[in-house]
Amino acid sequence: MRTLAVLAILVAWPACWGRLPGWVETHRHPGYPQGRYILGVGVSEKDPEDAAEQARLEVLRQIRVKVESEVEYRKEAFGLGGQEAVREQFAERTRQIVHGEVSGIRIAETAEEDGRYYALAVLDRLRLAGEIEAEISEKAREVERLLEEAKEFAEEGKVPEALGSLSQAYELSLETSARLALYRAVAPVPGKLEAIPPSRVLSEVRKVTSGIVMEKVSGDGQEAREGEELGPMVVRVTREGRPVEGIRVRFTYADGKRIDEMTTNPEGEAEVEPVALATGPGVGEVVSRIVIGGLPEGVRLKGLPEVRFSYKVLREGVPVALEVRGPEGEEVEGKLTRALGKLGYPLDDRSPIVLKGKVEVREVKEVQGFGGTRVLANVRLKVSVTVLPSGRVLSSAEFSGRGMGRDEESAIRAAVGKLRVDRAELARALREAEPAFSEAAEELARIHLERARSALREGDYRSAVKELEKVPPEAEVYPEARGLLDEVRAKLASRPLPTVAVLRPDATGWRGHETAEALRDMLVTALVRTGKVEVVERERLNKVLEEQKLGATGLVDPETASRIGKLVGAEYVLLGRVVRRGMKVEVDLRLVSVATGKVVAASSAEGLEEGLRAVAEELARKLVKKM
């Protein structure tokens, strides 16, 4: 097809090249008067086919401007009764017609001069208007037939059948109204063509649904923890005292999240068994409404009944620690924090139950849209619930999101923004881990106390404080840990901030030395900004490294790092490595205690190279907490 299109354009190309016709400048042509035709001029330095495509797009743009103007004028004139959802659906349907179904645009002439190609596209307004007029007339007759059919069904008491016919009528009336807007935008002299507006169909729907009653049968006033399944919630639908079979009932939470859609049985009853989700402080609501097919989601027909079930959400979640890795980790951490708060699980770094989240970029690809090339990204949040000190994974859950942007970074950011943490699924994963909490909490508290004693024996007071602060008040060893903590804090009260020497991360194996050096500077800046540590000056550190005949790289072992720290007067030395994995950069850091020569903390993060500063800030926050 592409080859045929190119041949057609070349055939139309003038023989006397180099002389540009007047339509190039004026956008007018004597053979195609503007009263009858819409003209578009395309210019390209690429090739004739591209010029022709630009000309066609210019014709579509002119039509689109006229249609949008017509939409703004007509959507109130259609009498859509203040239903914003219907008006927006009408406007969107009209835009879809313009973007995808305008036919008859042809290339009338072409020209070329100095390597630039020109094309003139024309559209016969009269021919297109005639085609649309015939289609509108046919669809309008079908709408009339469906309205009459619905009336007959209603008179026979067949409510679902009547609503089915009205649903089809609404869809057709919306389509006809949209095409009418296109007709009025392109017709040289619009005739007195009319169409049945959606508002009239909605009026007929109200007539059929008048007298419908929906009532609660059972299921109100239940209690459950968030994420647990509630018992059946049952409604009964009647009209004029008789059960209505076959009508659809949609159950949603009070915040609009859909649960399920059921059809009434011969007794007029429909039921659902939802899981408990809080839609308010400690409470939840399920709303049931009758569904009229074909209507936009936001339409609320006056007079249609709705029933609300309320339930109490029990909140007794155990404390949970939270760790998040991956791009846009701070935003994801915020999403998980809010979800945990609504589920009733308090955040506590001392908890043996750790919720570990990792954001993975599953797919990044370019897509072609009407606005040009965009980048689509799919991300996945993998959440694992682990128990300390063993690190055993007790349960897991996954959530996903997709987004579009101008480039890869903005697309990933948009996809993370679209990530939705399903609270019911998260609650399930956490409940599976709860039985292990008490025993693990006691074991972990004793481990922290023993680590603190060991650190004190080695003179590492800061590590001792860090371990003692992790002992929760509920633990049996808490009184002993608290007394020891008060003693250590008193000794540390007059001591200065801890000092850190930051070595350049190792980048062996790829050309990442500049990236590693930049990461080192970013880490220094991020650590200083916390206000909780002092960083050894680069000149002082480099001088010691030169004297010891050591490079600035982090490719050293903990023992050597400890020796370097003693020479520069630091309490800690930060070293690690940076590697490229696909399109991302992964950073692993280790914090070495100069006093013991042991690694006292380790942390990792990953992200795009352009977002390295965010990675450095994330790592600095994590490491400072562990100093």
C-alpha positions as CSV (number, residue, x, y, z in Angstrom):
1,M,0.0,0.0,0.0
2,R,2.8,2.4,0.8
3,T,4.4,1.7,-2.6
4,L,1.1,2.5,-4.4
5,A,0.7,5.7,-2.4
6,V,4.2,6.9,-3.4
7,L,3.5,6.0,-7.1
8,A,0.2,7.9,-7.0
9,I,1.9,11.0,-5.6
10,L,4.7,10.9,-8.2
11,V,2.2,10.6,-11.0
12,A,0.5,13.7,-9.8
13,W,3.8,15.6,-9.6
14,P,4.1,18.4,-12.2
15,A,6.4,18.1,-15.1
16,C,7.7,21.6,-14.9
17,W,9.5,21.4,-11.6
18,G,10.8,24.6,-9.9
19,R,7.7,26.7,-10.5
20,L,5.6,26.8,-7.4
21,P,1.8,27.2,-7.9
22,G,-0.1,29.9,-6.1
23,W,-1.8,27.6,-3.7
24,V,1.5,27.0,-1.9
25,E,1.3,30.6,-0.5
26,T,-2.4,31.4,-0.7
27,H,-3.9,28.0,0.3
28,R,-6.5,28.7,-2.3
29,H,-7.2,27.1,-5.7
30,P,-9.5,28.3,-8.5
31,G,-10.5,24.7,-9.2
32,Y,-11.6,24.0,-5.6
33,P,-13.6,26.9,-4.3
34,Q,-13.6,27.2,-0.5
35,G,-17.4,27.2,-0.3
36,R,-17.4,23.6,-1.6
37,Y,-14.0,22.3,-0.6
38,I,-11.7,22.2,2.4
39,L,-8.0,22.6,1.4
40,G,-4.9,21.6,3.2
41,V,-1.3,22.3,2.2
42,G,1.6,20.1,3.3
43,V,5.3,20.9,3.2
44,S,8.2,18.5,3.8
45,E,11.9,18.4,3.3
46,K,11.7,14.6,3.6
47,D,9.8,13.2,0.6
48,P,6.6,13.7,-1.5
49,E,4.7,11.1,0.6
50,D,5.4,13.0,3.8
51,A,4.2,16.3,2.2
52,A,1.0,14.5,1.2
53,E,0.5,13.2,4.7
54,Q,1.0,16.7,6.2
55,A,-1.6,18.0,3.8
56,R,-4.2,15.4,4.8
57,L,-3.5,16.2,8.5
58,E,-4.1,19.9,7.8
59,V,-7.5,19.1,6.4
60,L,-8.3,17.0,9.4
61,R,-7.1,19.8,11.7
62,Q,-9.5,22.3,10.1
63,I,-12.4,19.9,10.5
64,R,-11.4,19.2,14.1
65,V,-11.4,22.9,14.9
66,K,-14.9,23.3,13.4
67,V,-16.2,20.2,15.1
68,E,-14.9,21.2,18.5
69,S,-16.5,24.6,18.1
70,E,-19.8,22.9,17.1
71,V,-19.5,20.6,20.1
72,E,-19.2,23.5,22.5
73,Y,-22.2,25.1,20.9
74,R,-24.4,22.1,20.4
75,K,-23.8,20.0,23.6
76,E,-26.1,22.4,25.6
77,A,-28.5,22.8,22.6
78,F,-28.9,19.0,22.6
79,G,-30.7,19.3,25.9
80,L,-28.5,16.9,27.8
81,G,-30.1,17.9,31.0
82,G,-27.1,19.0,33.0
83,Q,-25.6,15.5,32.9
84,E,-21.9,16.3,32.6
85,A,-21.0,12.7,32.1
86,V,-23.3,12.5,29.0
87,R,-22.0,15.7,27.6
88,E,-18.4,14.6,27.9
89,Q,-19.3,11.2,26.3
90,F,-20.9,13.1,23.4
91,A,-17.8,15.3,23.0
92,E,-15.4,12.3,23.1
93,R,-17.5,10.3,20.6
94,T,-17.4,13.2,18.2
95,R,-13.7,13.5,18.5
96,Q,-13.3,9.8,17.8
97,I,-15.3,10.2,14.6
98,V,-13.1,13.0,13.4
99,H,-9.9,11.2,14.2
100,G,-10.8,7.9,12.6
101,E,-13.6,8.0,10.1
102,V,-13.3,11.1,7.8
103,S,-13.0,9.7,4.2
104,G,-12.7,11.3,0.8
105,I,-9.5,13.4,1.4
106,R,-7.4,13.2,-1.8
107,I,-4.2,14.7,-3.1
108,A,-5.1,17.1,-5.9
109,E,-1.7,18.6,-6.8
110,T,1.9,18.5,-5.8
111,A,5.0,20.6,-6.4
112,E,8.8,20.7,-5.6
113,E,11.4,23.4,-5.4
114,D,14.9,23.4,-3.9
115,G,14.5,20.0,-2.2
116,R,11.2,20.9,-0.5
117,Y,8.0,19.1,-1.4
118,Y,4.5,20.5,-1.4
119,A,1.1,18.8,-1.6
120,L,-2.4,20.1,-1.9
121,A,-5.1,17.9,-0.2
122,V,-8.8,18.6,-0.9
123,L,-12.1,17.3,0.6
124,D,-15.4,17.7,-1.1
125,R,-17.6,19.0,1.6
126,L,-20.9,18.5,-0.3
127,R,-20.1,14.8,-1.0
128,L,-19.1,14.1,2.6
129,A,-22.1,15.9,4.0
130,G,-24.4,13.9,1.7
131,E,-22.9,10.6,3.0
132,I,-23.3,11.7,6.6
133,E,-26.8,12.9,6.1
134,A,-27.9,9.5,4.7
135,E,-26.3,7.7,7.6
136,I,-27.9,10.0,10.2
137,S,-31.4,9.5,8.7
138,E,-31.0,5.8,8.8
139,K,-29.8,5.7,12.4
140,A,-32.5,8.2,13.5
141,R,-35.2,5.8,12.2
142,E,-33.6,2.9,14.1
143,V,-33.7,5.0,17.3
144,E,-37.4,5.7,16.8
145,R,-38.0,1.9,16.3
146,L,-36.1,1.0,19.5
147,L,-38.0,3.6,21.5
148,E,-41.3,2.2,20.3
149,E,-40.1,-1.3,21.1
150,A,-39.1,-0.3,24.6
151,K,-42.6,1.2,25.1
152,E,-44.3,-2.0,24.2
153,F,-42.0,-4.1,26.5
154,A,-42.7,-1.7,29.4
155,E,-46.5,-2.0,28.9
156,E,-46.1,-5.8,29.1
157,G,-44.1,-5.4,32.4
158,K,-40.9,-6.7,30.7
159,V,-38.5,-4.2,32.4
160,P,-35.1,-5.8,31.5
161,E,-36.2,-6.1,27.9
162,A,-37.4,-2.5,27.8
163,L,-34.1,-1.3,29.3
164,G,-32.2,-3.4,26.8
165,S,-33.9,-1.6,23.9
166,L,-33.4,1.8,25.5
167,S,-29.7,0.9,26.0
168,Q,-29.3,0.3,22.2
169,A,-31.3,3.5,21.5
170,Y,-29.1,5.5,23.7
171,E,-25.9,4.3,22.0
172,L,-27.4,5.0,18.6
173,S,-28.6,8.5,19.7
174,L,-25.2,9.3,21.0
175,E,-23.6,8.2,17.7
176,T,-26.2,10.1,15.6
177,S,-25.7,13.3,17.6
178,A,-21.9,13.1,17.2
179,R,-22.3,12.6,13.5
180,L,-24.7,15.5,13.3
181,A,-22.0,17.7,14.8
182,L,-19.6,16.6,12.1
183,Y,-22.3,17.2,9.5
184,R,-22.9,20.8,10.6
185,A,-19.2,21.4,10.7
186,V,-18.5,20.3,7.1
187,A,-21.7,20.9,5.2
188,P,-21.5,24.0,2.9
189,V,-25.1,24.8,3.7
190,P,-26.4,22.7,6.6
191,G,-29.9,21.5,6.1
192,K,-32.6,21.1,8.8
193,L,-31.3,17.7,9.7
194,E,-32.1,16.7,13.2
195,A,-31.5,13.6,15.4
196,I,-33.0,12.2,18.6
197,P,-30.7,13.5,21.4
198,P,-29.6,11.2,24.3
199,S,-31.7,13.3,26.7
200,R,-34.9,12.0,25.1
201,V,-33.7,8.4,25.6
202,L,-32.8,9.1,29.2
203,S,-36.3,10.5,29.7
204,E,-37.8,7.2,28.4
205,V,-35.5,5.3,30.7
206,R,-36.8,7.3,33.7
207,K,-40.4,6.4,32.7
208,V,-39.6,2.7,32.6
209,T,-37.6,2.7,35.9
210,S,-40.2,4.8,37.8
211,G,-41.8,2.6,40.4
212,I,-38.8,0.3,40.8
213,V,-38.0,-0.4,44.5
214,M,-34.8,-1.9,45.9
215,E,-34.5,-3.0,49.5
216,K,-32.0,-4.7,51.8
217,V,-32.7,-8.3,52.6
218,S,-29.7,-9.2,54.7
219,G,-26.0,-8.5,55.3
220,D,-26.0,-5.1,57.0
221,G,-24.0,-4.2,60.1
222,Q,-21.3,-6.8,59.8
223,E,-17.7,-6.7,61.3
224,A,-14.4,-7.8,59.8
225,R,-10.8,-6.9,59.5
226,E,-9.8,-5.1,56.3
227,G,-9.2,-7.6,53.5
228,E,-11.4,-10.3,55.1
229,E,-14.4,-11.6,53.3
230,L,-17.8,-10.3,54.6
231,G,-21.0,-12.4,54.5
232,P,-23.5,-12.1,51.7
233,M,-25.2,-8.8,51.1
234,V,-28.6,-9.4,49.5
235,V,-31.0,-6.9,47.9
236,R,-34.4,-7.4,46.4
237,V,-35.7,-5.5,43.3
238,T,-39.5,-5.1,42.8
239,R,-41.8,-3.0,40.6
240,E,-45.4,-2.4,41.5
241,G,-45.0,-5.1,44.2
242,R,-43.8,-7.8,41.9
243,P,-40.2,-9.2,41.7
244,V,-38.1,-8.0,38.7
245,E,-36.0,-10.8,37.3
246,G,-33.1,-10.3,35.0
247,I,-32.2,-6.7,36.0
248,R,-28.5,-6.0,36.6
249,V,-27.4,-4.6,40.0
250,R,-23.9,-3.2,40.5
251,F,-22.3,-3.3,43.9
252,T,-19.5,-0.8,44.7
253,Y,-17.7,0.6,47.7
254,A,-18.7,4.1,48.8
255,D,-15.5,5.5,47.1
256,G,-16.7,4.1,43.8
257,K,-14.5,1.1,43.5
258,R,-16.4,-1.7,41.8
259,I,-17.0,-5.0,43.6
260,D,-19.2,-7.0,41.1
261,E,-22.3,-6.8,38.9
262,M,-25.0,-9.4,39.5
263,T,-28.4,-10.2,37.8
264,T,-31.6,-10.6,39.9
265,N,-33.0,-14.1,40.1
266,P,-36.8,-15.0,39.8
267,E,-37.3,-13.7,43.3
268,G,-35.8,-10.4,42.3
269,E,-32.8,-10.9,44.5
270,A,-29.1,-10.3,43.9
271,E,-26.2,-10.8,46.3
272,V,-22.5,-10.2,46.6
273,E,-19.8,-11.3,49.1
274,P,-17.3,-8.4,49.2
275,V,-14.1,-8.1,51.3
276,A,-14.0,-5.5,54.0
277,L,-12.4,-2.2,52.9
278,A,-12.4,1.0,54.9
279,T,-14.1,3.9,53.2
280,G,-14.1,6.0,56.3
281,P,-12.4,5.9,59.8
282,G,-13.0,2.4,61.0
283,V,-16.1,1.9,58.8
284,G,-17.0,0.8,55.3
285,E,-20.0,1.0,53.0
286,V,-21.2,-1.0,50.0
287,V,-23.6,0.6,47.6
288,S,-25.9,-1.3,45.2
289,R,-27.4,0.4,42.2
290,I,-29.5,-0.7,39.2
291,V,-27.4,-0.7,36.0
292,I,-28.8,0.7,32.7
293,G,-26.5,-0.6,30.0
294,G,-24.8,1.7,27.6
295,L,-24.9,4.8,29.8
296,P,-21.6,6.5,30.9
297,E,-20.2,5.6,34.3
298,G,-21.0,9.0,35.8
299,V,-24.7,9.2,34.9
300,R,-27.1,9.1,37.8
301,L,-30.7,8.9,36.7
302,K,-33.0,10.6,39.1
303,G,-35.5,8.3,40.8
304,L,-33.4,5.1,40.5
305,P,-33.2,3.5,44.0
306,E,-29.9,2.7,45.7
307,V,-29.2,0.7,48.9
308,R,-26.2,1.1,51.2
309,F,-24.8,-1.6,53.5
310,S,-22.5,-0.4,56.3
311,Y,-20.0,-2.5,58.3
312,K,-17.3,-2.0,60.9
313,V,-13.7,-2.4,60.0
314,L,-11.6,-3.9,62.9
315,R,-8.0,-2.7,63.1
316,E,-5.6,-4.6,65.2
317,G,-2.6,-5.0,62.9
318,V,0.9,-5.7,64.2
319,P,3.7,-3.2,63.8
320,V,5.5,-3.4,60.4
321,A,8.9,-2.2,59.1
322,L,9.1,-1.0,55.6
323,E,11.8,-1.1,52.9
324,V,11.4,0.0,49.3
325,R,13.9,-0.2,46.4
326,G,13.7,0.8,42.8
327,P,12.8,3.9,40.7
328,E,10.6,6.5,42.4
329,G,11.1,4.6,45.7
330,E,10.0,7.5,47.8
331,E,6.6,7.8,46.1
332,V,6.1,4.0,46.3
333,E,7.0,4.1,50.0
334,G,4.3,6.8,50.4
335,K,1.7,4.6,48.7
336,L,2.5,1.6,50.9
337,T,2.6,3.8,54.1
338,R,-0.8,5.2,53.4
339,A,-2.2,1.7,52.6
340,L,-0.7,0.3,55.9
341,G,-2.2,3.2,57.8
342,K,-5.7,2.5,56.4
343,L,-5.3,-1.2,57.2
344,G,-4.3,-0.5,60.8
345,Y,-0.7,-1.7,60.6
346,P,1.6,0.9,62.4
347,L,5.1,1.5,61.0
348,D,7.9,0.6,63.4
349,D,11.5,0.0,62.3
350,R,11.9,-2.3,65.3
351,S,9.3,-4.8,64.0
352,P,10.4,-8.3,63.1
353,I,7.8,-8.2,60.3
354,V,9.4,-6.4,57.3
355,L,7.5,-5.4,54.3
356,K,10.0,-5.3,51.4
357,G,8.9,-3.6,48.2
358,K,10.9,-3.6,45.0
359,V,9.8,-1.6,41.9
360,E,10.8,-3.3,38.6
361,V,10.5,-1.8,35.1
362,R,8.9,-4.6,33.1
363,E,8.6,-3.0,29.7
364,V,9.5,0.3,28.0
365,K,8.6,0.8,24.4
366,E,7.8,3.5,21.9
367,V,4.2,3.8,20.7
368,Q,2.7,5.9,17.9
369,G,-0.3,8.1,18.8
370,F,-2.2,10.9,17.2
371,G,0.2,13.4,19.0
372,G,3.3,11.6,17.7
373,T,5.8,9.2,19.3
374,R,5.4,8.6,23.0
375,V,7.0,6.2,25.4
376,L,4.9,3.6,27.3
377,A,6.3,2.0,30.5
378,N,5.0,-0.9,32.6
379,V,6.2,-1.3,36.1
380,R,5.6,-3.9,38.8
381,L,5.8,-3.6,42.6
382,K,6.8,-6.9,44.2
383,V,6.1,-6.9,47.9
384,S,7.4,-9.7,50.2
385,V,6.6,-10.0,53.9
386,T,9.6,-11.4,55.7
387,V,10.3,-12.2,59.3
388,L,13.5,-11.4,61.2
389,P,16.0,-12.5,62.1
390,S,15.8,-15.5,59.7
391,G,14.7,-13.3,56.7
392,R,12.2,-16.0,55.7
393,V,9.6,-14.8,53.2
394,L,6.1,-15.5,54.8
395,S,3.9,-14.2,52.0
396,S,4.0,-11.9,48.9
397,A,1.9,-9.7,46.7
398,E,2.3,-7.9,43.3
399,F,0.8,-4.7,42.0
400,S,1.3,-3.1,38.6
401,G,1.0,0.2,36.8
402,R,1.5,1.7,33.3
403,G,2.1,5.2,32.2
404,M,3.1,7.2,29.1
405,G,5.5,10.1,28.8
406,R,7.7,12.0,26.4
407,D,10.8,9.9,27.3
408,E,11.7,6.8,29.3
409,E,12.2,8.6,32.6
410,S,8.8,10.5,32.5
411,A,7.0,7.3,31.3
412,I,8.4,5.3,34.3
413,R,7.5,8.2,36.6
414,A,3.9,8.2,35.2
415,A,3.7,4.4,35.5
416,V,4.7,4.5,39.2
417,G,2.1,7.2,39.7
418,K,-0.5,4.9,38.3
419,L,0.5,2.0,40.6
420,R,-2.5,1.1,42.7
421,V,-1.9,-0.8,46.0
422,D,-4.8,-3.2,46.4
423,R,-5.4,-3.0,50.2
424,A,-7.3,-6.2,50.3
425,E,-4.4,-8.1,48.7
426,L,-1.9,-6.4,51.0
427,A,-4.0,-7.2,54.0
428,R,-4.1,-10.9,53.0
429,A,-0.3,-11.0,52.7
430,L,0.2,-9.3,56.1
431,R,-2.4,-11.5,57.9
432,E,-0.4,-14.6,56.8
433,A,2.6,-13.3,58.6
434,E,1.0,-12.2,61.8
435,P,1.2,-15.6,63.6
436,A,5.0,-15.4,63.5
437,F,5.1,-11.9,65.1
438,S,5.2,-12.6,68.9
439,E,7.9,-15.2,68.9
440,A,10.0,-13.4,66.3
441,A,9.7,-10.1,68.2
442,E,11.1,-11.7,71.4
443,E,13.9,-13.4,69.6
444,L,14.9,-10.2,67.7
445,A,14.8,-8.1,70.9
446,R,17.3,-10.5,72.6
447,I,19.5,-10.4,69.5
448,H,19.5,-6.5,69.5
449,L,20.4,-6.5,73.2
450,E,23.3,-8.9,72.7
451,R,24.6,-6.9,69.7
452,A,24.5,-3.8,71.9
453,R,26.6,-5.5,74.6
454,S,29.1,-6.6,72.0
455,A,29.3,-3.1,70.5
456,L,29.9,-1.6,74.0
457,R,32.7,-4.1,74.7
458,E,34.4,-2.9,71.5
459,G,33.8,0.8,72.3
460,D,31.3,1.3,69.5
461,Y,28.7,3.4,71.5
462,R,26.7,4.6,68.5
463,S,26.2,1.0,67.2
464,A,25.1,0.1,70.7
465,V,22.5,2.9,70.8
466,K,21.2,1.8,67.4
467,E,20.7,-1.7,68.6
468,L,19.1,-0.8,71.9
469,E,16.6,1.6,70.2
470,K,15.3,-1.4,68.2
471,V,14.1,-3.2,71.4
472,P,10.3,-2.6,71.5
473,P,8.6,-1.8,74.9
474,E,6.5,-5.0,74.6
475,A,9.7,-7.2,74.8
476,E,10.6,-9.0,78.1
477,V,14.1,-7.6,77.9
478,Y,13.0,-4.0,77.4
479,P,13.6,-2.8,81.0
480,E,17.2,-4.1,80.8
481,A,17.7,-2.6,77.3
482,R,16.2,0.8,78.4
483,G,18.5,1.1,81.4
484,L,21.5,0.3,79.3
485,L,20.3,2.8,76.6
486,D,20.1,5.6,79.2
487,E,23.7,5.0,80.3
488,V,25.1,5.0,76.8
489,R,23.2,8.1,75.8
490,A,24.6,9.9,78.8
491,K,28.1,9.0,77.6
492,L,27.4,10.1,74.1
493,A,25.7,13.4,75.0
494,S,28.9,15.5,74.7
495,R,30.4,13.6,71.7
496,P,30.5,15.3,68.3
497,L,28.7,14.0,65.2
498,P,30.1,10.8,63.7
499,T,32.6,11.4,60.9
500,V,32.5,9.5,57.6
501,A,35.1,9.1,54.8
502,V,33.4,8.5,51.5
503,L,35.5,6.6,48.9
504,R,34.6,6.6,45.3
505,P,32.5,3.5,44.4
506,D,34.2,0.9,42.3
507,A,33.2,0.9,38.6
508,T,35.4,-1.9,37.4
509,G,34.1,-3.7,34.3
510,W,32.5,-0.8,32.5
511,R,33.3,2.8,31.5
512,G,31.6,4.2,34.6
513,H,34.5,6.1,36.4
514,E,32.9,9.5,35.7
515,T,29.6,8.2,36.9
516,A,31.2,6.7,40.0
517,E,33.0,10.0,40.8
518,A,29.8,11.9,40.3
519,L,28.0,9.5,42.6
520,R,30.6,10.0,45.3
521,D,30.0,13.8,45.2
522,M,26.3,13.3,45.3
523,L,26.6,11.0,48.3
524,V,28.8,13.5,50.1
525,T,26.2,16.3,49.5
526,A,23.3,14.1,50.5
527,L,25.0,13.0,53.8
528,V,25.9,16.5,54.7
529,R,22.4,17.7,54.1
530,T,21.0,15.2,56.7
531,G,22.8,17.3,59.4
532,K,23.6,14.1,61.3
533,V,27.2,13.3,60.1
534,E,30.4,15.1,59.2
535,V,32.2,14.1,56.0
536,V,36.0,14.1,55.6
537,E,37.2,16.7,53.1
538,R,38.2,15.2,49.7
539,E,41.7,16.9,49.8
540,R,42.5,15.4,53.1
541,L,41.3,11.9,52.1
542,N,43.1,12.0,48.7
543,K,46.4,13.0,50.5
544,V,46.2,10.0,52.8
545,L,45.4,7.7,49.9
546,E,48.3,9.0,47.9
547,E,50.7,8.5,50.8
548,Q,49.4,5.0,51.3
549,K,49.6,4.4,47.5
550,L,45.9,3.6,47.4
551,G,43.5,4.8,44.7
552,A,40.3,6.8,45.6
553,T,38.2,3.8,44.4
554,G,36.0,1.9,46.8
555,L,37.7,-1.4,45.6
556,V,39.2,-2.1,49.1
557,D,38.3,-4.6,51.8
558,P,36.8,-3.6,55.2
559,E,40.2,-4.0,56.9
560,T,41.9,-1.6,54.5
561,A,38.9,0.8,54.8
562,S,39.3,0.7,58.6
563,R,43.0,1.6,58.3
564,I,42.1,4.5,56.0
565,G,39.5,5.7,58.4
566,K,42.0,5.8,61.3
567,L,44.5,7.8,59.2
568,V,41.8,10.5,58.4
569,G,40.2,10.5,61.8
570,A,36.9,9.0,60.7
571,E,34.6,6.7,62.6
572,Y,33.1,5.2,59.5
573,V,34.2,4.6,55.9
574,L,31.7,4.3,53.1
575,L,32.7,2.1,50.1
576,G,30.9,0.1,47.5
577,R,30.4,-0.4,43.8
578,V,28.3,0.9,40.9
579,V,27.3,-1.3,37.9
580,R,25.1,-0.9,34.8
581,R,22.4,-3.4,34.3
582,G,20.5,-2.8,31.1
583,M,19.3,0.8,31.1
584,K,19.6,1.2,34.8
585,V,22.5,1.8,37.3
586,E,22.7,-0.3,40.4
587,V,24.6,1.0,43.5
588,D,25.6,-1.2,46.5
589,L,27.2,0.5,49.5
590,R,28.8,-0.8,52.7
591,L,29.5,1.2,55.9
592,V,32.6,0.0,57.7
593,S,33.2,0.8,61.4
594,V,36.8,2.0,61.8
595,A,36.9,0.8,65.4
596,T,36.0,-2.8,64.5
597,G,36.9,-3.1,60.8
598,K,33.5,-4.7,60.3
599,V,30.7,-3.8,57.9
600,V,28.0,-2.4,60.2
601,A,25.4,-1.5,57.4
602,A,24.8,-2.1,53.8
603,S,22.3,-0.6,51.4
604,S,21.4,-0.9,47.7
605,A,19.4,1.2,45.2
606,E,18.9,1.4,41.5
607,G,17.7,3.9,38.9
608,L,18.3,5.5,35.6
609,E,21.7,7.2,35.3
610,E,19.9,10.6,34.8
611,G,18.2,10.0,38.2
612,L,21.4,9.2,40.1
613,R,21.0,12.1,42.6
614,A,17.7,10.6,43.8
615,V,19.5,7.2,44.3
616,A,22.2,8.9,46.3
617,E,19.7,10.7,48.5
618,E,17.8,7.5,49.1
619,L,21.0,5.7,50.1
620,A,22.2,8.5,52.4
621,R,18.9,8.5,54.3
622,K,19.1,4.7,54.8
623,L,22.7,4.8,55.9
624,V,22.4,7.7,58.3
625,K,19.6,5.8,60.1
626,K,22.1,2.9,60.7
627,M,25.0,5.1,62.0
